[in-house]
Amino acid sequence: MIRAVDLHVHLPLREWLDGSLGPFRANAERYFRASVQEKTVDELAVEYAQDGVFGILLAWDAETATHRPPLRNDLVAEIVRRHPKRFAFFASVDPWKGPAAVVELERAVKELGAIGAKFHPSLQDFYPSDERHFPLWEKAAELGVPCLFHTGTSGIGAGAPGGQGIKLDPARPIHLDSVAARFPQLQVIAAHFGWPWHLELIAMALHKRNVFLELSGWSPRYYPPELVREIGGRLQDQTLFGSDYPFLKPARVLDELDSLDLKAEARLKIVRENAQKLLRLELT
């Protein structure tokens, strides 16, 4: 029985930990107070099966900004093919690769089976509101897949001089407002609920039905009270569960959610039903 859908699963593979993250890994582990262990795909599948969680795996391409190798869509797609009852995946494309990124997004969806796309404005160093990148949002809307954006602060680079060169401003939720307005058919998912600009994101989600809050990267006991009030009330149909694995484990976050003042109906929507509907998942 699948009890939850985890919208935010990074693969604990060497290709991501030592490749894509590389010099960013140590500060991220320090920020999350987590020592991340490399695991095989099969070990990850067993862990998610034992927890009763369906995971959305995230590819990663921030090559232009970070000069680090991507975690390629083809690799993640192969993992999903091996474990189709346990995982689906969101593609990653580097916005600075221009028309090639649009072509890769279409290929990832049509040929590889991606059911969404993930972007990291801070690590990829771009503004979603920059019209140079609008062809990506137009293509995603045409393909009918949601776009998940990192929003708010970043554990990657945290505590280092200059934040390891990572800027937070591109990940302010407000930079998604013009995207959601220009492309009303595009489902815009804001990961990490945009803290410390969470009120900005709440206002956007209340204003635009195609904006969703995603809760990954946070222990529920630290959720701001304004967030708890809204996800249990007016935004319970626009809120999605995520862990930020491997820095946070889904079982821990799900357990801590029980301590919040959420009605059973709202909790079920957040942890499973909203994602199942949005991503058109067939869960058993």
Secondary structure, 3 states (H helix, E strand, C coil): CCCEEEEEECCCCHHHHHHHHHHHHHHHHHHHCCCCCCCCHHHHHHHHHHHCEEEEEECECCHHHHCCCCECHHHHHHHHHHCCCCEEEEEECCHHHCHHHHHHHHHHHHCCCCCCEEECHHHHCCCCCCHHHHHHHHHHHHHCCCEEEECCCCCCCCCCHHHHHCCCHHHCHHHHHHHHHHCCCCCEEEEHHHCCCHHHHHHHHHHCCCEEEECCCCCHHHCCHHHHHHHCCCCCCCEECCCCECCCCHHHHHHHHCCCCCCHHHHHHHHHHHHHHHCCCCCC
